[in-house]
Every structure is written in C-alpha cells, then in structure tokens.
Amino acid sequence: MDSYLNLDVSWRWRRFNIEALGDCFDIDWRGLVFKILWIIGNGFDINLGLNTGYRSFLLNKYFADGTSNKYRDELVGRLGDFDPGSQSNLWSDLELLLGETTKLYEDDVELFHETFEDIQQQLLEYVAQESQRLPDVFPPATITEFKDSLCLFSRRLAPLDRVDAISELAPLDNAWVSAISLNYTRAFDSFWNAACQNGRLHLQMLGDEVNYYYEDRLLHLHGGVDDLGNGASPVFGVSDHSQISSVPLSNDADFTELWIKSQRNAGILRNNNTQDMADLVSSANLICIYGCSLGRSDAYIWKEVGKNIVSSVTPLYIFDYELPDRRSGSYRRFQKQRQMLIDTFLSVAEIKGSDKELAVKRIVPVESSRLFRFGSRLKLDE
C-alpha cells in the first residue's frame, strides 16, 4: 500500500511538471503523452449477444410477421425484388441501399424522406429494445475484461504484431484513451463508465513504477438512442455525393444536408462531431478499429484514418470477426482474409500510388476473438 501511494505521488509530481511546462509554452500537456484511439462498430454489440445487425432488424422488426407499413411496401415495389432474409448483417449495406434508391424516388422526393426517416425511427426502436437485454450491473469480471482489452490489448497479440503496439509504456509515460462509437446503443458507454474511476480506465505496474490509462473522449459520431427508442441526434445516411445515385438529388443542397452524414451533423444538428472525429484521428499515436465493416458509407472516417497512417508512424490495428484464429491452423483462410481487409481499407480510404506502400506497413489485421471475451460471464435477458 505504501509503495502504491509513493508511486501515485511520484506520478502526480511528474504530471505537475508536465502541466507547468505546458502552461509556460501554451501547449496541451496531454499532447506529450501517448494517445490511443478506438473506433467501435456494431460488432461490439453483436459480440455481447445483441441482435443488432441489419438482417436481424429486417426480420425481427421491419418485415416482422403481422406488421404493415405503407412506406415499406412502396419501397419494395419500387425496388422490384427485395428478400430480407438474403441481406447481410451490415448496416453499411442499408445506407448504401439508401443512396442507390434515390434514383427511384426522383418523382417524389418527399416520399423518399418519409420512407427512410421511417426506417431510421424503426431501427432506433429496435436497437433500444435489444439494449434492454443488457444487465443493469455488469459482472466485475466483464469490466476487467473490458479494461484489459481496451488498454492492454497488445499483450494478446502475436509477438511480431506487438512490435508497433504500446505493449509496455515507458516508465515515465501515461496514455490517454479515446473512443469513437458508431453505434446508436449505449452498450459501449456502459462498460466505459463502469471501467472509469477518477478519470482512470486502467493501470499497469512496471517494476517500481505505475502507469495509468486515462479516459480522454468518448464520441458518438452518429448520435444515439434512449431506452424508449427516441433518437438522440441520430445520423443515418451516406458518406458523400458519389454514393447518391440520383444526379439531381446529389446536387440538391437540401437533400445532401439530410442524407450525407457529415452534412447532417454540421447543417441540421449544428454540432462539431465530424471535426472532433478528425481531430481525434489526427492526434492518435495508435488506432484500433473493432467491430466495423469498413463500409463505404463511413468512408469519410476511413479517409481521415488513412491520412494519419501515411503521414506518420501511427499503427492501425483492424480487429476483424472473419479472421480465423491463425493458431488453429487455418493459415490460408487467415492469409486471404488479412489481404482482403488491407485491400478494403486502402480502397475505402482512397489511398493510392506510393502512399499504398506506406499504409500497408502500418496496417495490422488481428482476430477480434482475442479481445472483449465476455463469453458466458455476461448474462443477457431473452
């Protein structure tokens, strides 16, 4: 206990000196320490056992037996052929469908708005209902697993994957951890809040020293939903003009303000979320993507990540569900999926020419099964 107190005092003295230096030169003292950024997608919620995928929404809510919806029926009629059971579980596919469908509604743009705002409201209600399956209090073991995965993930990497990670902080270093959640649910937030104590997410002992992982920022880039299914600044749409199939609508300022994500945040919601996202990405010393499909409807995010990794030594860890555990012997399947992830990121981030070679050196695909291993310890209500 005494050594812990001494270490805490020692850290406080180092922090005081850093803060004083920052005050003297008018700089942010946190810029002198290591910054870890997590980008969290729907795969986190699915890993918890929540049925929050696109196909699950279609089958359990939008096309549920016994439901009627004039907007849905009109949409299916205009599409001509739509089988909900054959759709993927990726929300990016719904958002790309939104963009592709615009050319079918040029005769009635208001009907398009009503149709997809109805879809948005229904999916908010659906994910809110799924969120209610989470326990009010998480078992302590799951909080420990969350903290270890978030802060000490490098200990679970293969040795050569660990080289560029923050495997062990230097004795005088602390780290600041931020997260950008792309989910409407507050599941990740609940773990984050339970893990944080006095602004600290975690600590690690290094001989006679103790280093801390501090919470910096948790940003819901696309808004969220409350327990009743009411939207909290939800953002749903495409990444840019090129994903809107209707040329007239892609050039319509009112239309793009509603359905291009960054424009809805800035123009309708009047927030700084898109710029805050870009700032978090550009200042990160290490970036981890977990539970994201790297879909084109979020390309504006992946472009910012790409800018960072080609202009710095920032490593990018992509934790992917489809990557098999390489230790099981599925080497060729692992190799093919690894290359697919790298190629997908290079494409959606629009990294070209000589920058490709730089980016490939920074990208480290890893099996997502190594992290957030809650398993049977997290009991969900049916």
C-alpha positions, 0 to 999 in steps of 0.5 A: 500500500505504501509503495502504491501511494509513493508511486501515485505521488511520484506520478502526480509530481511528474504530471505537475511538471508536465502541466507547468511546462505546458502552461509556460509554452501554451501547449496541451500537456496531454499532447506529450503523452501517448494517445490511443484511439478506438473506433467501435462498430456494431460488432461490439454489440453483436459480440455481447449477444445483441441482435443488432445487425441489419438482417436481424432488424429486417426480420425481427422488426421491419418485415416482422410477421403481422406488421404493415407499413405503407412506406415499406411496401412502396419501397419494395415495389419500387425496388422490384425484388427485395428478400430480407432474409438474403441481406447481410448483417451490415448496416453499411449495406442499408445506407448504401441501399439508401443512396442507390434508391434515390434514383427511384424516388426522383418523382417524389422526393418527399416520399423518399424522406418519409420512407427512410426517416421511417426506417431510421425511427424503426431501427432506433426502436429496435436497437433500444429494445435489444439494449434492454437485454443488457444487465443493469450491473455488469459482472466485475469480471466483464469490466476487467475484461473490458479494461484489459482489452481496451488498454492492454490489448497488445499483450494478446497479440502475436509477438511480431504484431506487438512490435508497433503496439504500446505493449509496455509504456515507458516508465515515465509515460501515461496514455490517454484513451479515446473512443469513437462509437458508431453505434446508436446503443449505449452498450459501449458507454456502459462498460466505459463508465463502469471501467472509469474511476477518477478519470482512470480506465486502467493501470499497469505496474512496471517494476517500481513504477505505475502507469495509468490509462486515462479516459480522454473522449468518448464520441458518438459520431452518429448520435444515439438512442434512449431506452424508449427508442427516441433518437438522440441526434441520430445520423443515418445516411451516406458518406458523400455525393458519389454514393447518391445515385440520383444526379439531381438529388446529389446536387440538391443542397437540401437533400445532401444536408439530410442524407450525407452524414457529415452534412447532417451533423454540421447543417441540421444538428449544428454540432462539431462531431465530424471535426472532433472525429478528425481531430481525434484521428489526427492526434492518435499515436495508435488506432484500433478499429473493432467491430466495423465493416469498413463500409463505404458509407463511413468512408469519410472516417476511413479517409481521415484514418488513412491520412494519419497512417501515411503521414506518420508512424501511427499503427492501425490495428483492424480487429476483424470477426472473419479472421480465423484464429491463425493458431488453429491452423487455418493459415490460408483462410487467415492469409486471404482474409488479412489481404482482403481487409488491407485491400478494403481499407486502402480502397475505402480510404482512397489511398493510392500510388506510393502512399499504398506502400506506406499504409500497408506497413502500418496496417495490422489485421488481428482476430477480434476473438482475442479481445472483449471475451465476455463469453458466458460471464455476461448474462443477457435477458431473452 
